[in-house]
């Protein structure tokens, strides 16, 4: 019996030894990875967030990326570690792929150049409207908010539980400010939309079939069918009268 007890004690000792060795090995591995990451990060130039495949992502790149996100949503977007990681990895991948495309001379392809031009125009138009919003001369919304509150009190609850002006002030100021800015933007862009327009109706009509696969039928369009249905109904109605 004593020998059996010694045997189990020895097995338990060996088991504890293996577990201890595994824990030491894992700790060493974690320390090695952390040390490598520390070394890698210390080798990066100031302002560079990450590097992969010979390309960098900088703080300035992230600032430029953030401009695509509505200002009201930016803080929430970046308050998420997974989203930040995905953004950085996607920017690195995009930059590596674009370098490969340039090496393959794809940027010299006329069709690709037109796509690049469209992307540039989209960015410039968006940035220009952002600057227009920023440079707008805003009126004093404090008095407007008080007037709005007085004229629309039903929006703020029943008389017995109506919110005071101070309780809704910030939200009301934001609502009036946003509404004013968007109205001004609509009027500003409307000036461009209102300029004389010339179009080639045949080319416009040809776009409906331009991207159809060979032999494919044009999908029915309810909006286009409506006038034809109305015409048939009118003809049937006229036939019934005669």
Order of alpha helices (4+ residues) and beta strands (2+ residues): alpha-beta-beta-alpha-alpha-alpha-alpha-alpha-alpha-alpha-alpha
